[in-house]
Amino acid sequence: IYPLWQEDLTTTEKFIQVTIGAVNKGTEYIEDNTWDIGEIIDTEGRKFLPIREVDAWLPEDNQCGVLLKPGFSPRECTKIYEVAEVSHDLRVRVFLVTRGGGFGVELGPEVFINLGF
């Protein structure tokens, strides 16, 4: 059920819903809040961030950033983006964040997944 206060979002461009299944193929846990889906990038280098206003429309069991145990089934992470109508050959960035000494946070390994359109 969607919140009654939330109006439908409209665009003159296009909305894209991206769902990935994250799997830990390593031997150690990947901690909570240390991985996520980032921006979408098109062939012109334009970057499109996920839309936060649509969180109410995402699946209740959206598992972005949850603990990934080694060898367990994929955890689905879904985000919605608004991208330019002229954008094509889109890629989405998936990344890890590592905790540095003190309060430091460093960007860890990242991967770009071709979305196929």
N, C-alpha and C positions, 0 to 999 in steps of 0.2 A: 504494500500500500504506500503510495506516494504522499508526502506531506501536502495538506490542503493549501498551505501558504505559498508553496513553490509553483510558480507558473512555468509552462513549457518554455524551454529555451528555443530560440530560432536563430537562423544564420542565413546570410547571403552566400556563404561558402559551403563547407561540408563538415559534418561530424564523423569521427571515426572512433569505434570502440575497439580497443586492443586487449586481448586476454592472452597471457602467457602461462605456461605451466612450469614452475621453477622446481628443479630437482637438484639435490645435493649428491653429486657423484664422488665426493671425497670421503674421508674417513672421520672427520671431526664435525661437530655441530656448526651450523651457520646461525649465529645468534639473532634474536629478534631485532628488528629495526636496523639491520645492517645491509639490507639489499632492497632494491626497488626498481620500478620502471621509471625512466626519466622522460626526456623530451623526444618528440618525433622530429627528424631532420629530413628535408627534401633535397633534391639534386642541386638546388641553388644555395644550399647551406642555411636556409631559413629554419628556425627552431620554433616548435610549437609545444607549449607546456600543457600538462593535463588540466582539464577544467575542474576546479574545486566545487563549483556550484551544483554539480550533478551527483555528488556523493549519495544523495537519497535514492538515486536510480540504479546505483551499483548493487550487485548481488550482496545479500546479507552475509554470506560466507566468504566475502572477498578477503583473500589471504596475503595481500601485499605486505612484505616485510616480516612475515611470521617465521618462527624458528624452523629451520630446515634440517631435519635429521638425516644422516647418511643412509642412502638406499631406500628411503621412504617414497611413497607415491608423490606425483607432482602436486604442488600447491598452486591453485589458480589465483592470479592477480589480474584485475581488470581496471582499466582507466579509459576515460573518454576524452577526446581531443577535438578542437576546432582547427581545421587546417584550410589553407587557401585552396580555392577550386582548381587553380592552375598547378598545384603541387602534384608531383608524381615521383615514382621510385623512392617511396618513403621507407625510412629505417627508424626503429625505436631503440633507445639506449637503455640497457639493463646494467646496473652497477652494484658493486659492493662498497661499503664504507667500513674503514678500519679505525679503531680507536687509537689515537696517539697517546703519548705520555701526558699526564695532567689532564687538561680538558680538550686537548687537540683532537681533531677529527680529520682524517685524510681519506681522499678518494682512493679506493682500491681498484682492483681489476674491473674493467667494463667491457661490454660486448654490444655490438650493433646487430639487430635482427632485421633483415629485409622483410617488409610487410607484403611485398608482391603486388603493389599497386601504386 
